[in-house]
């Protein structure tokens, strides 16, 4: 069983709350305090293939994920 991670936050550039895939083990991610005093998280966004910055508050969602073998499942139904 594997876990899938997502980060959710309000995107100023999109003007709405967004949810994107998130890798908690990525080498390029870090947290920092911006010049404005806001806590920020820089992370690699695989869907956009680039670094993104999330301003606090953000939420990290973890979902348990298990690959399904569709052929095995079809055999079980017979």
C-alpha distances in whole Angstrom, upper triangle without the diagonal:
4,7,10,13,17,20,23,27,30,31,35,35,33,35,32,29,26,22,21,17,17,16,17,17,20,23,25,24,27,29,32,35,37,41,41,39,36,33,31,27,27,24,23,23,21,22,26,26,27,28,28,29,28,31,30,29,26,22,19,16,13,10,7,6,5,7,10,13,16,18,17,17,20,21,20,23,26
4,7,10,13,17,20,23,27,28,31,32,30,32,29,26,23,19,17,14,14,12,13,14,16,20,22,21,23,25,29,32,34,37,37,36,33,29,27,24,24,20,19,19,17,19,22,22,24,24,24,25,25,27,27,26,22,19,16,14,10,8,6,5,6,8,12,15,17,20,19,19,23,24,23,25,28
4,6,10,13,16,20,23,24,28,29,27,29,26,22,20,16,14,11,11,10,11,12,15,18,20,18,21,22,26,29,30,34,34,33,29,26,24,21,21,18,17,17,16,17,20,21,22,22,21,22,21,24,23,22,19,16,12,10,6,6,5,5,8,11,14,17,20,23,22,21,25,27,26,27,31
4,7,10,13,17,20,21,25,25,24,25,22,19,16,12,11,8,8,8,10,12,14,17,18,17,19,21,24,27,28,32,32,31,27,24,22,18,18,15,15,14,13,14,17,17,19,19,18,20,19,21,21,20,17,14,10,8,6,5,6,6,10,11,15,18,20,23,23,22,25,27,27,28,31
4,7,10,14,17,18,22,22,21,23,20,16,14,10,9,6,5,6,7,10,12,16,16,14,16,17,21,23,25,28,28,27,23,20,18,15,15,12,12,12,12,13,16,16,17,16,15,16,15,18,17,17,13,10,7,6,5,6,9,10,13,15,18,22,23,27,27,26,29,31,30,32,35
4,7,10,13,14,18,19,17,19,16,13,10,6,5,4,5,8,9,13,13,17,16,14,16,16,20,22,23,26,26,25,21,18,16,13,14,11,12,10,11,11,14,15,16,15,13,14,12,15,15,14,10,8,6,5,7,8,12,13,16,18,21,24,25,29,29,28,31,33,32,33,37
4,7,10,11,15,16,15,16,14,10,8,6,5,6,6,9,10,13,13,16,15,12,14,14,17,18,19,23,22,21,17,15,13,10,11,9,11,10,12,12,14,15,15,13,11,11,9,11,11,11,7,6,5,6,9,12,15,16,20,21,24,28,29,32,33,32,34,37,36,37,40
4,7,9,13,14,13,13,10,7,6,4,7,9,9,13,13,17,17,20,18,15,16,15,18,19,19,22,21,20,17,15,13,12,13,12,14,12,14,14,15,17,17,15,12,12,9,10,10,9,6,5,6,8,11,13,17,18,22,24,26,30,31,34,35,33,36,38,38,38,41
4,6,9,12,11,11,8,5,6,7,9,12,12,15,16,19,19,21,19,16,16,14,16,17,16,20,18,17,14,13,11,11,12,12,15,13,16,16,16,18,17,15,11,10,7,7,8,7,5,7,9,11,15,17,21,22,26,27,30,33,34,38,38,37,39,42,41,41,45
4,6,9,8,7,6,4,6,9,11,15,15,18,19,22,22,24,21,18,18,16,17,17,16,19,17,17,13,13,12,13,14,15,17,15,18,17,17,19,18,16,12,11,8,8,9,8,8,10,13,15,18,20,24,25,29,30,33,36,37,40,41,39,41,45,44,44,47
4,5,5,6,6,6,6,10,11,14,15,18,19,22,21,23,20,17,18,17,17,17,16,18,16,17,14,14,12,12,13,14,15,13,17,15,14,17,15,14,10,9,7,8,10,11,10,13,15,17,20,22,26,26,30,31,33,36,37,40,41,40,42,45,45,45,48
4,6,5,7,9,10,13,15,18,18,22,22,25,24,25,22,20,19,18,18,17,15,17,15,16,13,15,13,14,15,16,18,16,19,18,16,19,17,15,12,10,9,9,12,13,13,16,18,20,24,26,29,30,34,35,37,40,40,44,45,44,46,49,48,48,52
4,6,8,10,11,14,14,18,19,22,23,26,23,25,22,20,20,19,19,19,17,18,17,19,16,17,15,16,15,16,17,15,18,16,14,17,15,14,11,11,11,12,15,16,15,18,20,22,25,27,30,31,34,34,37,39,40,43,44,43,45,48,48,48,51
4,6,8,8,12,13,16,18,21,23,26,24,26,23,21,22,21,22,22,20,22,20,22,19,19,17,17,17,17,17,15,17,15,14,17,16,16,12,13,12,13,16,16,15,17,19,20,23,25,28,29,32,32,34,37,37,41,42,40,42,45,45,45,48
4,7,9,13,15,19,20,24,25,28,26,28,25,23,23,22,22,22,20,21,19,21,18,19,17,18,18,19,20,18,21,19,17,20,19,18,15,14,13,13,15,15,15,17,20,21,24,26,29,30,33,34,36,39,39,43,44,42,44,47,47,46,50
4,6,10,13,16,18,22,23,26,25,27,25,22,23,22,22,22,21,23,21,22,18,19,17,17,18,18,20,17,20,17,17,20,19,19,15,14,12,13,14,13,13,15,17,18,21,23,26,27,30,31,33,36,36,40,41,39,41,44,44,43,47
4,7,10,14,15,19,20,23,23,25,23,20,21,20,21,21,20,23,21,21,17,17,16,15,17,16,18,15,18,16,16,19,19,18,14,13,11,11,12,11,10,11,13,14,18,19,23,24,27,28,30,34,34,38,38,36,39,42,41,41,44
4,7,10,12,16,17,21,20,22,21,18,19,19,20,21,21,24,22,22,19,18,15,14,15,14,15,12,14,12,13,16,16,15,12,12,10,12,13,12,10,11,12,12,16,17,20,21,24,25,27,31,31,35,35,34,36,39,39,38,42
4,7,9,13,15,18,17,21,19,17,18,18,21,22,22,25,24,24,20,18,16,14,15,13,13,11,12,11,12,15,15,15,12,13,11,13,14,13,10,9,9,9,12,13,17,17,21,22,24,27,28,31,32,31,33,36,35,35,39
4,6,10,12,15,14,18,16,14,17,17,20,22,22,25,24,24,21,19,16,13,13,10,10,7,9,8,9,12,12,12,10,12,11,14,15,15,11,11,10,10,12,13,16,16,19,20,23,26,26,30,31,30,32,35,35,35,38
4,7,10,12,12,15,15,13,16,17,20,23,23,27,27,26,23,20,17,14,13,10,9,7,7,7,10,11,12,12,11,13,13,16,17,17,13,12,10,9,10,11,14,13,17,17,20,23,24,28,28,27,30,33,32,33,36
4,6,9,9,12,12,10,13,14,17,20,21,25,25,24,21,18,15,11,11,8,7,7,8,9,11,12,12,11,11,12,11,15,15,15,12,11,8,9,10,11,14,14,17,18,22,25,26,30,30,29,32,34,34,35,38
4,5,6,9,10,9,12,14,18,21,22,26,26,25,22,19,16,12,11,8,7,8,9,11,13,13,13,12,12,14,14,17,18,18,14,13,10,11,11,12,14,14,17,18,22,24,27,29,30,30,32,34,34,36,39
4,6,9,10,8,10,12,16,19,21,25,25,24,21,17,15,11,11,9,10,11,12,15,16,16,15,14,14,14,14,16,16,17,14,12,9,11,10,13,15,16,18,20,24,26,29,32,32,31,35,36,36,38,41
4,6,9,8,11,13,17,21,22,26,27,26,23,20,17,13,13,10,10,12,13,16,18,16,16,14,15,16,17,19,20,20,17,16,13,14,13,16,16,17,19,21,24,27,29,32,32,32,35,37,37,38,41
4,6,6,9,13,16,20,21,24,26,25,22,19,16,12,11,8,7,10,11,14,15,13,12,11,13,14,15,18,19,20,17,17,14,16,16,18,19,19,21,22,26,28,31,33,33,34,37,38,38,40,43
4,6,8,12,15,19,20,23,25,24,22,19,16,13,11,9,9,12,13,17,17,14,13,12,14,15,17,19,20,22,19,20,17,19,19,21,23,23,25,26,29,31,34,36,37,37,40,42,42,44,46
4,7,10,13,16,17,20,22,22,20,17,14,11,8,7,7,11,12,16,15,13,10,8,11,12,14,17,18,20,18,19,17,19,20,22,24,24,27,27,31,33,35,38,38,39,41,43,44,45,48
4,7,10,14,15,18,20,19,17,14,11,7,5,4,7,10,12,15,15,14,11,8,9,9,11,13,15,16,14,15,14,16,17,20,22,23,26,27,30,33,35,38,38,38,41,43,43,44,48
4,7,10,12,16,17,16,14,11,8,6,5,7,10,13,16,19,18,17,14,11,11,10,11,12,13,15,14,15,14,17,19,22,24,25,28,30,33,36,38,41,41,41,44,46,46,47,50
4,7,9,13,14,12,10,7,6,4,6,9,12,15,18,20,20,19,16,13,12,9,9,10,10,12,12,14,14,17,19,23,25,27,30,32,35,38,40,43,43,43,46,48,47,49,52
4,6,10,11,9,8,6,5,7,8,11,15,17,21,23,22,21,18,14,13,10,10,10,11,13,14,16,17,21,23,26,29,30,34,35,39,42,44,47,47,47,49,52,51,52,56
4,7,8,6,6,5,6,9,11,14,18,20,24,25,24,24,20,17,15,12,11,10,10,13,14,17,19,22,25,28,31,33,37,38,42,45,47,50,50,49,52,54,54,55,58
4,5,5,5,6,7,10,11,15,18,20,23,25,23,23,19,16,14,11,11,9,11,14,15,19,20,24,27,30,33,35,38,39,43,46,47,51,51,50,53,55,55,56,59
4,5,7,10,10,14,15,18,21,23,27,28,25,26,22,19,17,14,14,12,14,17,19,22,24,28,30,34,37,38,42,43,46,49,51,54,55,54,56,59,59,59,63
4,6,9,10,14,16,19,22,23,27,28,26,27,23,20,17,14,14,11,12,15,17,21,23,27,30,33,36,38,41,43,46,49,51,54,54,53,56,59,58,59,62
4,7,9,13,15,19,22,24,27,28,27,27,24,20,18,14,14,10,11,13,16,19,21,25,28,31,35,37,40,42,45,48,50,53,53,52,55,58,57,58,61
4,6,10,13,16,19,21,24,25,24,25,21,18,15,11,10,7,7,9,12,16,18,21,24,28,31,33,37,38,42,45,46,50,50,49,52,54,53,54,58
4,7,10,13,17,18,22,23,22,23,20,16,14,10,9,6,5,8,10,13,15,19,21,25,28,30,34,36,39,42,44,47,47,46,49,51,51,51,55
4,7,10,13,15,19,20,19,19,16,13,10,6,6,4,6,9,9,12,14,17,20,23,26,28,31,33,36,39,41,44,45,44,46,49,48,49,53
4,6,10,12,15,17,16,16,14,10,8,6,5,6,8,10,9,11,11,15,17,20,23,25,28,30,33,36,38,41,41,41,43,46,45,46,50
4,7,9,13,15,14,13,10,7,6,4,6,9,11,13,12,14,13,16,18,21,24,25,28,29,32,35,37,40,41,40,43,45,45,46,49
4,6,9,12,11,11,8,6,6,6,8,11,13,15,12,13,12,15,16,19,21,22,25,25,29,32,33,36,37,37,39,42,41,43,46
4,6,9,9,7,6,5,6,9,11,14,16,18,15,16,14,16,17,19,21,21,23,24,27,29,31,34,35,35,37,40,40,41,44
4,6,5,6,5,6,6,9,11,15,17,18,15,15,14,15,16,17,20,19,22,22,25,28,29,32,33,33,35,38,38,39,42
4,5,5,7,9,10,13,15,18,20,21,18,18,16,16,16,17,19,18,20,20,23,25,26,29,30,30,32,35,35,36,39
4,6,8,10,11,14,15,19,21,21,18,18,16,16,17,18,20,19,21,20,23,25,26,29,30,30,31,34,35,35,38
4,6,8,9,12,14,18,20,21,18,19,18,19,20,21,23,22,25,24,26,29,29,32,34,33,35,38,39,39,42
4,7,9,13,15,19,22,23,20,21,19,20,21,22,24,23,25,24,27,29,30,32,34,34,36,38,39,40,43
4,6,10,13,16,19,21,18,20,19,20,21,23,25,25,27,27,30,32,33,36,37,37,39,41,42,43,46
4,7,10,13,16,18,16,17,17,19,20,23,25,25,28,28,31,33,35,38,39,39,41,43,44,45,47
4,7,10,13,15,13,15,15,17,19,21,24,25,28,28,31,34,35,38,39,39,41,44,44,44,47
4,7,10,12,11,13,14,17,19,22,25,26,29,30,33,36,37,41,41,41,43,46,46,46,50
4,6,8,7,10,11,14,17,20,23,25,28,29,32,36,37,40,41,40,42,45,45,45,49
4,6,7,11,13,16,19,22,26,27,31,33,35,39,40,43,44,43,45,48,47,48,51
3,5,9,11,15,18,21,25,27,31,32,35,39,40,44,44,42,45,48,47,47,51
4,7,10,13,17,20,23,26,29,31,34,38,39,42,42,41,44,46,45,46,49
4,7,10,13,16,20,22,26,28,30,34,35,39,39,37,40,43,42,42,46
4,6,10,13,16,19,22,25,27,31,32,36,36,34,37,40,38,39,43
4,7,10,13,16,19,22,24,28,30,33,33,32,35,37,36,37,40
4,7,10,12,16,19,21,25,26,30,30,28,31,34,32,33,37
4,7,9,13,16,18,22,24,27,27,25,29,31,30,31,34
4,6,10,13,15,19,20,24,23,22,25,27,26,27,30
4,7,10,13,16,18,22,20,19,23,25,23,24,28
4,7,9,13,15,18,17,16,20,22,21,22,25
4,6,10,12,15,14,13,17,18,18,19,22
4,7,9,12,12,12,15,16,16,18,21
4,6,9,8,8,11,13,13,14,17
4,6,5,6,9,10,11,13,15
4,5,5,6,9,10,11,13
4,5,5,6,9,10,11
4,5,5,6,9,10
4,5,5,7,9
4,5,5,7
4,5,5
4,6
4
